[in-house]
């Protein structure tokens, strides 16, 4: 399978590179997502038989002040890529987010649940989803949540740094979701790409770690596995204001993805153990 990956330095892209050493990975110098036409041209000229978009604007709070720029990267660029892939009739796999939902209630969101983003980032990602579907080619939109790895900036690395510096940390306890190892997302995308290439129906699916937990309990498990004595104190979201409103409920119903592709939700506690081994040892 000849795979073209948009993205090089992100968490999922780096995990894909470990698994697909022969794939072509495009960084910003190769394909700038702020230039959708250029991204489409690169794809159109490629000999790939599957394309994965692992690049995105991920600065959630910054998107509040720069929504047009975020929408160009998260909306217009994947739309242009998906159209180019559809013209070649090759699968296009796109990573999306739980932030397309409003976070109300306490039940997991199904893939067909009505979308209602709370913030600019979520709106920009929803534009991308709509564009990928409208392109009309074989595709997979994979919504995920709370991505973590040994790469880049993420919650695990932040907690490790602060846990070594402080005796107590306050962490939000009323946002609930599924931490998802980037390694598991990479594995899922590769398996799904092969299935789509073989004619399996794609569409919009959810994939997130299990069991669902709060940021505070996630932090406690990080401290426990890392052997750090830092205590975690629960606080409500209201006590930690941010420019972008976060959903309280980020639970995702992933059963359709397991049925369609045979891929189960990863246990984030085992994924965390692998991440810590890489970071600490």
Buried (B, 14 or more C-beta within 10 A) or exposed (E): EBBBBBBBBBBBBBBBBEEBEEBBBBBBEEBBBEBBEBBBBBBBEBEBBBBBBBBBBBBBEBBBEBBEBBBBBBBBBBBBBBBBBBBBEBBBBBBBBBBBBBBEEEEBBEBEBEBBBBBBBBBBBBBBBBBBBEBEBBBBBBBBBBBBBBBBEBBBBEBBEBBEEEEEBBBBBBBBBBBBBBBBBBBBBBEBBBBBBEEBEBBBBBBBBBEBBBBBBBBBBBBEBBEBEBBBEBBEBEEEEEEBBBBBBBBBBBBBBBEBBEBBBBBBBEBBBBBBEEBEE
